[in-house]
Amino acid sequence: MTEEELSVECVKGNNQARRLLYERYGGALMAICLRYLGDRETAEDILHDGFIRIFQSIGQFTYQGEGSLKAWLSRVIVNEALGFLRKRSNQLQQEVLMEEIPDRPDDEDVGVSEIPQQVLMKFISELPDGYRTVFNLYVFEDKSHKEIANLLGITEHTSSSQFYRAKTLLIKKINEYKRKDLK
């Protein structure tokens, strides 16, 4: 069944099509949840809530070519995760003072390509909520700091500060991993 046929059948309420949609895209959408939320139990809850939202609003989806269904599903899940994080945490609302940001050259080569993807995703999931959210939006969703600020109700400065701190923590974790690997 093509993406287009699948979306049409889901709009009609076809439970077999809904099951197929879940089976086909559930893994990728769970990966998004894990990236934003860090722990499996919460990610599973958000995935569940996200699929409820997907099935409630699938009628609003407009097929625009191959890949458009997956992109739409991903946006729904990202919005669900962000909504959860907004409710749960005031951490993102706090301004970060520039003096608190550690000094590190931006062009430092940390050899990210040498690290297995599974390890990198684990490191990202271990970031504090605010850092992880901004990092995911900037890197994986390709949002600008202005867009992130609007999405999260923070300033652009806070977005860029949190991103900078996330990168700094990730570089530290990557360097520690590489040092352990050399032993």
Contacts in CASP RR format, 6 or more apart in sequence:
PFRMAT RR
TARGET T0000
AUTHOR 0000-0000-0000
METHOD contacts of the structure
MODEL  1
MTEEELSVECVKGNNQARRLLYERYGGALMAICLRYLGDRETAEDILHDG
FIRIFQSIGQFTYQGEGSLKAWLSRVIVNEALGFLRKRSNQLQQEVLMEE
IPDRPDDEDVGVSEIPQQVLMKFISELPDGYRTVFNLYVFEDKSHKEIAN
LLGITEHTSSSQFYRAKTLLIKKINEYKRKDLK
1 9 0 8 1.000
1 17 0 8 1.000
1 20 0 8 1.000
3 63 0 8 1.000
3 65 0 8 1.000
3 66 0 8 1.000
3 67 0 8 1.000
3 68 0 8 1.000
3 69 0 8 1.000
3 70 0 8 1.000
4 63 0 8 1.000
4 65 0 8 1.000
4 69 0 8 1.000
6 17 0 8 1.000
6 20 0 8 1.000
6 21 0 8 1.000
6 24 0 8 1.000
6 69 0 8 1.000
7 58 0 8 1.000
7 61 0 8 1.000
7 63 0 8 1.000
7 69 0 8 1.000
9 16 0 8 1.000
9 17 0 8 1.000
10 17 0 8 1.000
10 18 0 8 1.000
10 21 0 8 1.000
10 55 0 8 1.000
10 58 0 8 1.000
11 58 0 8 1.000
11 59 0 8 1.000
11 61 0 8 1.000
13 55 0 8 1.000
18 55 0 8 1.000
21 54 0 8 1.000
21 73 0 8 1.000
22 51 0 8 1.000
25 69 0 8 1.000
25 70 0 8 1.000
25 73 0 8 1.000
26 47 0 8 1.000
28 70 0 8 1.000
28 74 0 8 1.000
29 47 0 8 1.000
29 50 0 8 1.000
29 51 0 8 1.000
29 73 0 8 1.000
29 74 0 8 1.000
29 77 0 8 1.000
30 43 0 8 1.000
30 44 0 8 1.000
30 47 0 8 1.000
31 121 0 8 1.000
32 74 0 8 1.000
32 77 0 8 1.000
32 78 0 8 1.000
32 81 0 8 1.000
33 42 0 8 1.000
33 43 0 8 1.000
33 44 0 8 1.000
33 46 0 8 1.000
33 47 0 8 1.000
33 77 0 8 1.000
33 81 0 8 1.000
34 40 0 8 1.000
34 43 0 8 1.000
34 121 0 8 1.000
34 125 0 8 1.000
35 121 0 8 1.000
35 124 0 8 1.000
35 125 0 8 1.000
35 132 0 8 1.000
35 136 0 8 1.000
35 140 0 8 1.000
36 43 0 8 1.000
36 46 0 8 1.000
36 78 0 8 1.000
36 81 0 8 1.000
36 82 0 8 1.000
36 85 0 8 1.000
36 132 0 8 1.000
36 133 0 8 1.000
36 136 0 8 1.000
37 43 0 8 1.000
37 46 0 8 1.000
37 81 0 8 1.000
37 84 0 8 1.000
37 85 0 8 1.000
38 125 0 8 1.000
38 126 0 8 1.000
38 132 0 8 1.000
39 125 0 8 1.000
42 84 0 8 1.000
46 77 0 8 1.000
46 80 0 8 1.000
46 81 0 8 1.000
46 84 0 8 1.000
47 77 0 8 1.000
49 80 0 8 1.000
49 84 0 8 1.000
50 76 0 8 1.000
50 77 0 8 1.000
50 80 0 8 1.000
53 76 0 8 1.000
53 80 0 8 1.000
54 73 0 8 1.000
54 76 0 8 1.000
57 76 0 8 1.000
61 69 0 8 1.000
61 72 0 8 1.000
62 68 0 8 1.000
63 69 0 8 1.000
78 137 0 8 1.000
78 141 0 8 1.000
82 133 0 8 1.000
82 151 0 8 1.000
82 152 0 8 1.000
85 92 0 8 1.000
85 129 0 8 1.000
85 130 0 8 1.000
85 133 0 8 1.000
86 92 0 8 1.000
86 152 0 8 1.000
88 129 0 8 1.000
89 129 0 8 1.000
89 130 0 8 1.000
91 128 0 8 1.000
91 129 0 8 1.000
91 130 0 8 1.000
92 129 0 8 1.000
92 130 0 8 1.000
92 133 0 8 1.000
92 134 0 8 1.000
92 152 0 8 1.000
92 153 0 8 1.000
92 154 0 8 1.000
92 158 0 8 1.000
92 162 0 8 1.000
93 153 0 8 1.000
93 154 0 8 1.000
94 158 0 8 1.000
95 155 0 8 1.000
95 157 0 8 1.000
95 158 0 8 1.000
96 157 0 8 1.000
96 158 0 8 1.000
96 161 0 8 1.000
96 162 0 8 1.000
96 165 0 8 1.000
98 161 0 8 1.000
101 161 0 8 1.000
101 164 0 8 1.000
101 165 0 8 1.000
101 168 0 8 1.000
102 165 0 8 1.000
102 168 0 8 1.000
104 168 0 8 1.000
104 171 0 8 1.000
108 171 0 8 1.000
110 171 0 8 1.000
110 174 0 8 1.000
110 175 0 8 1.000
110 178 0 8 1.000
111 174 0 8 1.000
111 178 0 8 1.000
112 120 0 8 1.000
112 174 0 8 1.000
114 178 0 8 1.000
115 174 0 8 1.000
115 177 0 8 1.000
115 178 0 8 1.000
119 177 0 8 1.000
120 170 0 8 1.000
120 174 0 8 1.000
123 170 0 8 1.000
123 173 0 8 1.000
123 174 0 8 1.000
123 177 0 8 1.000
124 132 0 8 1.000
124 135 0 8 1.000
124 136 0 8 1.000
124 170 0 8 1.000
125 132 0 8 1.000
126 173 0 8 1.000
127 135 0 8 1.000
127 166 0 8 1.000
127 169 0 8 1.000
127 170 0 8 1.000
130 162 0 8 1.000
131 162 0 8 1.000
131 163 0 8 1.000
131 165 0 8 1.000
131 166 0 8 1.000
131 169 0 8 1.000
132 166 0 8 1.000
133 152 0 8 1.000
133 162 0 8 1.000
134 148 0 8 1.000
134 152 0 8 1.000
134 159 0 8 1.000
134 162 0 8 1.000
134 163 0 8 1.000
134 166 0 8 1.000
135 162 0 8 1.000
135 163 0 8 1.000
135 166 0 8 1.000
135 167 0 8 1.000
135 170 0 8 1.000
137 143 0 8 1.000
137 147 0 8 1.000
137 148 0 8 1.000
137 151 0 8 1.000
137 152 0 8 1.000
138 144 0 8 1.000
138 145 0 8 1.000
138 148 0 8 1.000
138 159 0 8 1.000
138 163 0 8 1.000
143 151 0 8 1.000
145 156 0 8 1.000
145 159 0 8 1.000
145 160 0 8 1.000
145 163 0 8 1.000
146 156 0 8 1.000
148 154 0 8 1.000
148 156 0 8 1.000
148 159 0 8 1.000
149 155 0 8 1.000
149 156 0 8 1.000
149 158 0 8 1.000
149 159 0 8 1.000
152 159 0 8 1.000
END
